Amino acid sequence: MRGPVALCVLVVDCEFSGCGMLKLFLWLRYLRKKKIVFLSIAAVALSVSLLIVVASLFTGFIDAYERAAVEAIGDVVLAPPAPPAKFAKYGQFIERLEQTEAVEAATAMLSAHGLLHLGKGNVRAVEIWGIEPVRRAKVMGFDRFLLRQKDSGGKPSFETNDFEEKIGGFVGIGVVAEPDEKTDQYDFDAVEKMYGEEVVLTTGTVSGVNKEGRRAEVKRKVIEFTIADVVETGVHQFDKGCVYLPIEELQKNLYPDEEFPVASQIQIKLADNTEADVALAVIRGVWRSFVEDELGGNLYLINADIMTAKQLQRPYVAAYRKQMGILLLIFGVVSLGVVLLIFCIFYMIVRLKQKDIAIIKSCGAAGSSVAWIFVGFGVCVGTIGSGIGAALGYVFTNNINTIEEWIRIIFGLKLWKSSVYMFNKIPNEVDWASALSIVLLSIIAAAIGTLIPAIVAAATKPVEILRYE
Amino acid sequence: MHKIILAVRYFLKRRITHFAVLAVALCVFIVVVVMTVMTGLVSDFKQNNHNFVGDCVVGTESLVGFAYYEDFVNILEEQKDFIEAVSPVIKSYALVNVINKENNTGLEILGIDPVKHSRATSFANTIHYHKGDVSKTFVPSYDPNLVGCVLGIERVFERDLNGNYYYYFTVPRTGYSISCFPLTAKGALSKAGMGLVRTKTFYFSDTSHSGLARVDFSLVYLPFEQTQQLCGMDGPTKRVSAIHIKFKPSIKLQTGCEKVASLWQEFRQEKANEKQAYLLDTVTVQSWKNYRRASIAPMENEQTELIVMFAFVGITNVFIVLVVFYMIISHKSKDIGILKSIGVSNADIMVLFSGFAFLVGLLGSGIGLFAGRLFLLKINRIEDWLFERFNWQLYDRTIYTIGDIPNRVEFKVLAIIALSAIVACLAGALVPSWQAARQKPLDTLQVNQL
């Protein structure tokens, strides 16, 4: 009899305290007495954690993808259209750029494709980037990717210790080593042995149609260089297929007849707090005046592509976002089962607790107050469940690399490989914006699940329930 | 009989059961659609790999290749009982650029005999202009005297928004300058007479659409002999990179591969004293599945991950069934009391409610399967409609190299999903059934309980 007596006391109190105590009393009581409510909390927690993990992994991947682009090409990239796909006097252009407030630093790059012979029977197709290491370090922090020089504190350089006259170059870590099949880790001892090794690179250009109208001729160039350092960016595409040479050396081989230094791209770091649109307008203006002043107003060159790294990646980012949306929708629809579950549980509670409801109503509580008891309880269940789910999602996402490693150790299953998913680590930052939306939606879903049982409870007639017979 | 009658009666009378059916149907529907699309993508991808490789590959990863292949090809061709076709190939990397254009690109090259390769793989089905006469694959139609090359389709033609390629009506005349590092049998750069690099011009004669993005984007097929020269494998002892093999249709993959492996071991011993026998040490015999493992495994992993995630979400269904049964049993304690008082055993009570759960699972999965099947039948039409009206595609065809969304329903997948749904229902009903079975008629049939 303690229950109904306490209930009557609380209902009387309710007249003075706005029913807050009564609701709390009943919620705690149902939570304590009806263990089945924990099932709904568990279901909410499970769905919320899964959705948070999926959203966080996708968002993390997209962020890493965009960040990788910025680290590879800077905030903004300027590339003249093909042909000629290159332009001269880049040093003067960089000087002009750096005089503006929008640009913090800029560097030139000359790119080509080539074949690299690393040793006996070991040939790789590579992309050759002629770079300015010091400037590149300023624009995109390139020095931190150099395995040998990153901790030296000095400026990055192509210099090799052995012979000054030899050309030094950097190679991506995946060019000189293969990641372990099971662990996806590189053998750094083997990589270290490559320092100072001489390798042969072949590339080439096409000579233009000459005055006699002869056809263009392919000129193959063979460059021998010494590996001065190894680059590990953590992005498979760059680590696997890039070779870096001094821009002057590459130009000497590819375009020996050019009078001025040439570049195929200018990579730009914007000053802090600069709006991308404003910066693009400034850079376009500087470029236009540079072409007019120094390059004879070449129309092809004036129409060079000037884009932010994010703009370049936009189609792929859009595709990833779409995949994320579809996956969240699928799991969201499946999670609708949670609404049904809450409905079933609350319906059962309402049916079993008809006497409680009748007592409350007989003491003068309005139907809406009774309905709010159950809706509020649903919100509580949703809040507790989504809170637990968010905590689980956070723990899982934060430790995803450790979990993946344990799965590899226990089941021998390597789920994440840089060769497949671009990056050597699974992005493990929780997307709090998505997490908040998911938590709010799950609380709303829990409240929706309680609506019909709450209406049934509100419609309960005490005179029928509390009859002796 | 009473078990069936009661199970059906509870199902019809207790409307709350319909929620359990609805939840199961919803889950089954989503899983059927997602798993069919995913399984279709994976199996199409596997099939494309199989078509590209053939059944078995005897080869080495080293770009130096291996010697004495002609002898082994002869041995294989004698095995008429299980081998249908054999195709030696040369694999290497080359620097390719379009004549008169300044763009160099590092691509993979595959030297093949088109006729032999079409017998061992599905190469003939991937080309466009010489589908009828594969022997002329490397003969450009605009000038039969030139040496042709076949480029992956992504290198040559653009795709429209629906993923269809814009093929030119006639073969476009384009020359490609292709350079390779010729390697000696020891793997060093061969410098004999021709410099460090060998270059040859080939003319576009056809395009290959294998359905494998990487292959279609970065592979160039060249005539076998010319590739052998480019790569320096044309010395007195000729070399190749691999031999692709197709088995007779009646031969199981594993059996065929084991037989080839055994033949290879014998051959290796036979050649042990030859000058370039060391090149045979790195040669492996692999089925197409193992040969393309690095490409296939990630897709299979993703499929497994999706299944695990669905299993987690599916737990909610188990909870729903548990709650529904708990409610029904708590309301039907009198029925249970009467049944037990006339001698029905605990096991029978459990069977009764398990049968009821089975019915819920069966009906839920039946509705889910039907709705899923219906949706899958129309999925491509729905996508077309969405694209026309809202410019929205499930897969952006300018990025993903797939055609239609796979909607081929596999009976095995459906059976596994339906079975899992029924098992989930049975699992959900287990605890309430057990509680029902343990009820005592003496307690439930007391006057004050009625």
Interface residues (C-beta under 8 A of the other chain):
Chain A: I36 L39 S40 A42 A43 L46 S47 L50 V54 A82 P83 P84 A85 A112 H113 G114 L115 H117 G119 K120 G121 N122 V123 R124 A125 V126 E127 V200 T202 T203 G204 T205 V206 V209 R215 A216 V218 R220 V222 G241 P315 Y316 A318 A319 K322 I326 I330 F331 V333 V334 S335 L336 G337 V338 L340 L341 F343 C344 I345 Y347 M348 R351 L352 L413 L415 K417 S419 V420 Y421
Chain B: I16 F19 A20 L22 A23 L26 C27 I30 V31 V34 S62 L63 V64 S92 Y93 A94 L95 N97 I99 N100 K101 E102 N103 N104 T105 G106 L107 E108 S177 S179 C180 F181 L183 K186 G187 A188 L189 G195 L196 V197 T199 A294 P298 N301 E305 M309 F310 F312 V313 G314 I315 T316 N317 F319 I320 L322 V323 V324 Y326 M327 S330 H331 L394 D396 T398 I399 Y400
